[in-house]
Amino acid sequence: MKIAAQLYTLREFLKTPEDIAETLKKVKQIGYNAVQVSGVGPIDNEALKELADREQLTICATHIGYPDLLNNLDSVIQKHKTWGCQYVGLGGLPQEYRTSGEGYAAFAKQASKIGRKLKDAGLTFIYHNHSFEFAKFDGKTGMDILFEESDPTAFDFELDVYWVQAGGADPVEWIRKVNGRMKVVHLKDMAVTGDREQRFAEVGEGNMNFKRILEACNEIGVEWGAVEQDQCYGRNPFESLAISFNNLQKTGLINV
């Protein structure tokens, strides 16, 4: 598995094209050779591709808003073709589908239709979870419903291992469950404070069993591990990404 920097971590440094250029340069200097595009301010598709190419950074995946997937799919496809990017990500379930098992099932079917259109264009739809998908409806979690009701040939997963853990599920079990349906994973650690507050942590600095997580990812053939940290609690986010990068390298279980 190769690793990438999830740019959402650096969203406060991605407001303008000039910011984006400087941020991509710093990401490359840390050692990353790929990025996931999310949280990036307004910039022309070709201009972003030029900046990434200048730093020799692969755009391995994205997060796209659901309205664009529904209403502007042709432009989404063109954007990913311009970037040479295979994986079209959705960052979370739209709010209107979250309240019932029927809502999850309806979304799974609708997203599968989008996924089939993306597949016809040579791209792959990937779904990123949070913890709310582990709420149960008549004994089944929302994630179970998404897994069972979606088209396995057109609806892939982008498990966020932190949020799987936060939802009370086993990240390793879920990694193995989506075997054949996941080529991108989100790598994010969890720490806890003395006041029992769960916190996002640099990979290797929290309490999650990343050796088993990385081994499971390699076992099922995950291509990209996108390193993300939603909050850095006063630490410079570039420093956080560097700590995660160095700790991952030390495992010997990833490729740069």
C-alpha positions in Angstrom: 0.0 0.0 0.0 1.2 3.5 -0.9 0.3 6.5 1.3 -1.1 9.9 0.4 -1.8 13.1 2.3 -5.5 13.8 2.6 -5.6 17.5 1.9 -8.6 18.1 4.1 -6.1 18.0 7.0 -4.5 21.2 5.5 -7.8 22.9 4.5 -6.9 26.2 6.2 -3.8 26.4 3.9 -5.7 25.8 0.7 -7.8 28.9 0.2 -6.1 30.4 -2.9 -4.1 29.0 -5.9 -1.0 30.5 -4.2 -1.8 28.8 -0.9 -2.3 25.5 -2.8 1.0 25.8 -4.6 2.9 26.4 -1.3 1.0 23.6 0.5 1.7 21.0 -2.2 5.4 21.9 -2.1 5.4 21.4 1.7 3.5 18.0 1.4 6.2 16.8 -1.1 9.0 18.0 1.2 7.5 15.9 4.1 7.9 12.9 1.8 4.4 12.2 0.4 4.2 11.4 -3.3 0.4 11.5 -3.6 -2.6 13.5 -2.3 -6.3 13.1 -2.0 -8.1 16.3 -3.1 -10.6 17.5 -0.5 -11.1 20.9 1.2 -9.3 22.7 -1.6 -10.4 26.3 -2.4 -11.4 27.5 -5.9 -8.8 26.6 -8.6 -9.0 25.6 -12.2 -8.8 21.9 -12.8 -5.9 22.2 -15.2 -4.1 24.6 -12.9 -4.3 22.1 -10.0 -3.0 19.3 -12.2 -0.1 21.5 -13.2 0.8 22.3 -9.6 0.6 18.6 -8.6 2.7 17.6 -11.6 5.3 20.3 -10.7 5.7 18.7 -7.3 5.5 15.2 -8.8 2.4 14.4 -6.7 -0.2 11.9 -7.8 -3.8 12.8 -7.3 -5.0 9.4 -6.1 -8.5 10.1 -5.0 -11.0 12.9 -4.2 -14.1 13.8 -2.2 -16.9 15.2 -4.3 -20.2 16.7 -3.0 -23.2 14.5 -3.6 -25.1 17.2 -5.5 -22.3 17.3 -8.1 -22.5 13.5 -8.4 -26.2 13.7 -8.9 -26.4 16.7 -11.2 -23.0 17.4 -12.7 -21.6 13.9 -13.3 -20.1 14.7 -16.7 -18.0 17.5 -15.3 -17.0 15.3 -12.3 -15.8 12.7 -14.8 -13.9 15.3 -16.9 -12.2 16.6 -13.7 -11.0 13.2 -12.7 -9.8 12.5 -16.3 -7.9 15.8 -16.2 -6.3 14.8 -12.9 -5.5 11.2 -13.9 -7.5 10.2 -10.8 -9.3 6.8 -10.6 -11.2 7.1 -7.3 -14.2 9.4 -7.0 -15.0 9.7 -3.3 -18.1 10.7 -1.4 -17.2 12.1 2.0 -20.4 11.0 3.8 -24.0 10.0 3.6 -26.4 13.0 2.9 -28.4 13.9 5.9 -31.8 13.0 4.5 -30.8 9.3 4.2 -29.6 8.8 7.8 -32.7 8.3 9.8 -33.9 4.9 8.8 -32.7 1.6 7.3 -34.9 2.4 4.3 -33.0 5.6 3.8 -29.7 3.7 3.8 -31.0 1.2 1.3 -32.4 3.9 -1.0 -29.0 5.7 -1.0 -27.2 2.5 -1.7 -29.3 1.9 -4.8 -29.0 5.5 -6.0 -25.3 5.7 -5.4 -24.9 2.4 -7.2 -26.5 3.9 -10.3 -23.9 6.8 -10.1 -21.2 4.2 -9.6 -22.2 2.3 -12.7 -21.9 5.5 -14.8 -18.5 6.2 -13.3 -17.4 2.6 -14.0 -18.5 3.0 -17.6 -16.2 6.1 -17.7 -13.3 4.0 -16.3 -13.6 5.5 -12.8 -14.5 4.0 -9.4 -17.0 5.3 -6.8 -15.8 5.1 -3.2 -17.8 5.8 0.0 -16.2 7.3 3.1 -17.8 6.5 6.4 -18.1 8.2 9.8 -19.4 6.7 13.0 -23.1 7.3 12.5 -23.3 4.5 9.9 -22.9 2.1 12.8 -26.3 3.0 14.3 -28.6 0.0 14.1 -31.9 -0.3 12.3 -33.9 -3.5 13.1 -30.6 -5.2 14.2 -28.5 -4.1 11.2 -26.1 -1.2 11.1 -26.3 1.4 8.4 -22.9 0.1 7.2 -24.3 -3.4 6.9 -27.2 -2.1 4.8 -24.9 -0.1 2.6 -22.7 -3.1 2.1 -25.6 -5.5 1.3 -27.9 -3.2 -0.7 -25.3 -1.6 -3.0 -24.0 -3.0 -6.3 -20.6 -4.7 -5.4 -19.4 -4.0 -8.9 -20.1 -0.3 -8.8 -20.0 0.8 -5.1 -16.6 0.6 -3.3 -15.7 1.7 0.2 -13.1 4.0 1.6 -13.1 2.9 5.2 -12.0 5.6 7.7 -10.5 3.4 10.4 -10.9 6.0 13.2 -14.6 6.4 12.6 -15.1 2.6 12.4 -13.5 2.4 15.8 -15.5 5.3 17.1 -18.7 3.5 15.9 -17.9 0.6 18.1 -16.8 -1.7 15.3 -13.6 -3.5 14.5 -11.6 -1.8 11.8 -9.7 -5.0 10.9 -12.9 -7.0 10.6 -14.4 -4.4 8.3 -11.3 -4.1 6.2 -11.5 -7.9 5.5 -15.3 -7.6 5.0 -14.9 -5.1 2.1 -12.2 -7.3 0.4 -12.5 -6.7 -3.3 -14.4 -3.5 -2.7 -11.7 -1.2 -1.3 -8.6 0.3 -2.9 -8.4 3.5 -0.8 -8.5 3.7 3.0 -8.3 6.6 5.5 -5.5 6.2 8.1 -6.3 8.1 11.3 -5.5 7.3 14.9 -7.5 7.7 18.1 -6.2 8.9 21.5 -8.1 9.5 24.7 -7.6 12.2 27.3 -7.7 11.9 31.1 -11.2 13.3 30.8 -12.2 10.4 28.5 -12.4 12.6 25.5 -11.7 10.8 22.2 -9.3 12.7 20.0 -7.9 12.5 16.6 -4.2 11.6 16.7 -1.2 11.2 14.4 -0.9 7.7 13.1 1.1 5.7 15.6 0.6 8.2 18.4 -2.8 6.9 19.5 -4.2 3.6 20.8 -5.4 1.9 17.6 -3.7 -1.3 16.5 -2.1 0.0 13.3 0.1 -3.0 12.8 -3.0 -5.2 12.4 -4.8 -2.5 10.4 -1.9 -2.1 7.9 -1.5 -5.9 7.6 -5.2 -6.3 6.8 -5.0 -3.5 4.2 -2.1 -5.2 2.5 -3.9 -8.6 2.8 -6.8 -7.4 0.7 -4.8 -5.3 -1.8 -5.5 -1.7 -0.8 -3.7 0.6 -3.1 -3.7 3.9 -1.2 -3.7 4.8 2.5 -4.7 8.5 2.8 -3.4 10.0 6.0 -6.0 12.4 7.5 -6.3 14.3 10.8 -9.6 16.3 11.2 -8.2 18.3 14.1 -4.6 18.8 15.3 -5.4 20.6 18.6 -3.0 23.5 18.2 -0.2 21.5 16.5 0.8 22.6 13.0 -1.1 20.3 10.6 2.0 19.9 8.5 3.9 18.7 11.5 1.0 16.2 12.2 1.2 14.8 8.7 5.0 14.5 9.1 4.7 12.6 12.3 2.2 10.2 10.8 4.4 9.8 7.7 7.5 9.0 9.8 5.6 6.5 12.0 4.1 4.7 9.0 7.5 4.4 7.4 8.9 2.8 10.5 6.3 0.0 10.3 7.8 -1.3 7.1 4.2 -2.1 6.0 3.7 0.8 3.5 5.3 2.2 0.4 5.9 5.9 0.0 
